[in-house]
Structures are given as structure tokens and as C-alpha cells.
């Protein structure tokens, strides 16, 4: 599941898991259960990375056994998506990208509504932080959406 907060990843992941029986792994749900809403805690990112690492350990066992897994990680960069696709393929699994292009204005509206609802398993995300994250997000390209994951060729500036 690729996208920023508010893009509908978890909603789509839940529906897909119900339809397919795949194991759904959503880091925010685990992290809020373990640490509550620690969004502004200095260890938030470290904790999030550890939760995702544990989830990958679980996912890799399921994939190696021929099962299906939905990683609701966001995967903001192409490099991260390629890395996980390569790890999945090494276990004999295919990797599919689920992504819905949602405008920043719509993301802001959804996050504002979500923050007001204060539903468990979610972080309160200030819109100002969402805007910063949007600058970092790399939408998937056509090849990724088609299931073709390859590292981009180094540019001439990369070889210097």
C-alpha cells in the first residue's frame, strides 16, 4: 500500500485482506497500541522503524510459506519500494503496488476530519506536518504500478 496518510491505504488494505484472506500489517495500529499517540515523542521514528522491521520478519515467514501479505507501510520512496519488492521476490513472492493518487487538498481535508474523530490505531497528524511529508513523497511510476521493479540507472552525476 503506497501513499501518504489520508490517502485511503488502510481502508483499501482492510478490504483487500477481507477479500483475499491475506495478512494485513499496518504499523500505525501496532505502534499506537504499544506507545499510544507518540507522534511528537523523540523516539517516534525509531519506534516506527522497529515496528516495521518486526512486521517484515512476520511477513517474510508468511511469504516464504506461500501466503499473502499486505504491507500497509506507505512506501514513500521508489528505493524503499524496490528494496521490499526484491526481498519479496527472493522469497518467491510477487509484489503488487496499490496506490490511489489523492490531491494534497483532499489529503488535508481527510486528515483534518480524521484528527477530529480520534479513532484508535491512528496518529493525530498536524496538517503542517502532512505538507512537509508530501514534499518527500515519490509517487510510484508506471513501471512500478505494472509490477516491474528495477533500480533506476545511475545518472551521470551519480558516478562522480
C-alpha positions as CSV (number, residue, x, y, z in Angstrom):
1,X,0.0,0.0,0.0
2,X,1.6,3.2,-1.2
3,X,0.6,6.7,-0.2
4,X,0.6,9.4,2.4
5,X,-1.6,9.4,5.5
6,X,-5.2,10.0,4.5
7,X,-4.8,8.5,1.0
8,X,-7.0,5.5,1.9
9,X,-4.3,2.9,2.2
10,X,-5.6,1.3,5.4
11,X,-9.2,1.3,4.2
12,X,-8.2,-0.4,1.0
13,X,-5.8,-2.8,2.9
14,X,-8.7,-3.9,5.2
15,X,-11.0,-4.5,2.2
16,X,-8.3,-6.4,0.3
17,X,-7.5,-8.5,3.4
18,X,-11.1,-9.4,3.9
19,X,-11.5,-10.3,0.2
20,X,-8.3,-12.4,-0.1
21,X,-7.5,-13.6,3.4
22,X,-4.1,-12.0,3.3
23,X,-2.4,-11.0,6.5
24,X,-2.6,-7.2,6.8
25,X,0.3,-5.4,8.6
26,X,-0.4,-1.8,9.4
27,X,2.4,-0.2,11.5
28,X,0.4,2.7,12.9
29,X,-2.0,0.2,14.6
30,X,0.8,-1.7,16.3
31,X,2.7,1.5,17.3
32,X,-0.4,3.2,18.8
33,X,-1.2,0.1,20.7
34,X,2.3,-0.1,22.1
35,X,3.1,3.6,22.6
36,X,-0.3,5.4,22.3
37,X,-0.1,8.5,20.1
38,X,3.6,9.1,20.3
39,X,3.7,11.3,17.2
40,X,5.7,14.0,19.0
41,X,7.9,11.7,21.1
42,X,11.6,12.0,20.2
43,X,11.7,8.2,19.7
44,X,8.7,8.1,17.3
45,X,10.6,7.4,14.1
46,X,12.9,4.9,15.8
47,X,9.9,3.0,17.2
48,X,8.1,3.1,13.8
49,X,11.2,1.7,12.1
50,X,11.4,-1.1,14.7
51,X,7.7,-1.9,14.3
52,X,8.1,-2.1,10.5
53,X,11.2,-4.4,10.9
54,X,9.2,-6.7,13.2
55,X,6.4,-6.7,10.7
56,X,8.7,-7.6,7.9
57,X,10.1,-10.5,9.9
58,X,6.5,-11.8,10.2
59,X,5.7,-11.1,6.6
60,X,8.8,-12.9,5.4
61,X,7.8,-16.1,7.2
62,X,4.3,-15.9,5.7
63,X,5.6,-15.2,2.2
64,X,8.2,-18.0,2.4
65,X,5.4,-20.3,3.2
66,X,3.4,-19.3,0.2
67,X,1.0,-17.0,2.0
68,X,-0.1,-13.5,1.1
69,X,0.7,-10.3,3.0
70,X,-0.5,-6.7,2.7
71,X,2.2,-4.3,3.9
72,X,0.4,-1.1,4.7
73,X,3.7,0.8,5.1
74,X,3.2,3.8,2.9
75,X,6.4,3.2,1.0
76,X,7.1,6.9,0.2
77,X,10.2,6.4,-1.9
78,X,10.9,4.3,-5.0
79,X,14.1,3.0,-3.4
80,X,12.1,1.6,-0.5
81,X,9.5,0.0,-2.8
82,X,12.2,-1.6,-5.0
83,X,14.0,-2.9,-1.8
84,X,10.9,-4.6,-0.5
85,X,10.0,-5.9,-3.9
86,X,13.4,-7.5,-4.2
87,X,13.2,-9.0,-0.8
88,X,9.7,-10.4,-1.6
89,X,10.9,-11.9,-4.9
90,X,13.8,-13.5,-3.1
91,X,11.2,-15.4,-1.1
92,X,9.4,-16.4,-4.2
93,X,6.6,-13.9,-3.8
94,X,5.2,-11.4,-6.3
95,X,4.8,-7.7,-5.3
96,X,1.9,-5.6,-6.4
97,X,1.5,-1.8,-5.7
98,X,-1.8,-0.4,-4.6
99,X,-1.9,3.3,-5.0
100,X,-4.5,6.0,-5.4
101,X,-3.4,9.5,-6.4
102,X,-5.1,11.9,-3.9
103,X,-4.5,15.6,-4.1
104,X,-2.8,17.4,-1.3
105,X,-6.0,19.4,-0.7
106,X,-8.0,16.2,-0.3
107,X,-5.4,14.7,2.0
108,X,-5.5,17.8,4.2
109,X,-9.3,17.6,4.4
110,X,-9.2,13.8,5.2
111,X,-6.5,14.3,7.9
112,X,-8.4,17.2,9.5
113,X,-11.6,15.0,9.7
114,X,-9.6,12.0,11.0
115,X,-7.9,14.1,13.6
116,X,-11.3,15.3,14.9
117,X,-12.6,11.7,15.1
118,X,-9.7,10.5,17.3
119,X,-10.2,6.8,16.4
120,X,-7.8,4.3,17.9
121,X,-4.9,3.0,15.9
122,X,-4.2,6.4,14.2
123,X,-1.9,9.2,15.0
124,X,-3.1,12.8,15.2
125,X,-1.2,14.4,12.3
126,X,-1.0,18.2,12.0
127,X,-1.7,19.4,8.5
128,X,1.6,21.3,8.6
129,X,3.5,18.0,9.0
130,X,1.4,16.4,6.3
131,X,2.5,19.2,3.9
132,X,6.2,18.6,4.8
133,X,5.7,14.8,4.2
134,X,4.1,15.5,0.8
135,X,7.3,17.1,-0.3
136,X,9.2,13.9,0.5
137,X,6.8,11.5,-1.2
138,X,7.7,9.9,-4.5
139,X,4.6,8.7,-6.3
140,X,5.0,5.3,-8.0
141,X,5.8,5.4,-11.7
142,X,4.1,3.4,-14.4
143,X,6.7,0.6,-14.3
144,X,6.1,0.1,-10.5
145,X,2.3,0.1,-11.0
146,X,2.8,-2.6,-13.6
147,X,4.8,-4.7,-11.2
148,X,8.2,-4.0,-12.8
149,X,10.5,-3.0,-10.0
150,X,14.0,-2.0,-11.1
151,X,16.5,0.4,-9.7
152,X,16.9,3.5,-11.8
153,X,20.1,3.6,-13.9
154,X,22.7,5.8,-12.2
155,X,22.7,9.3,-13.6
156,X,26.0,10.9,-14.8
157,X,26.1,12.9,-11.6
158,X,25.9,9.7,-9.5
159,X,29.2,8.4,-11.0
160,X,31.2,11.4,-9.7
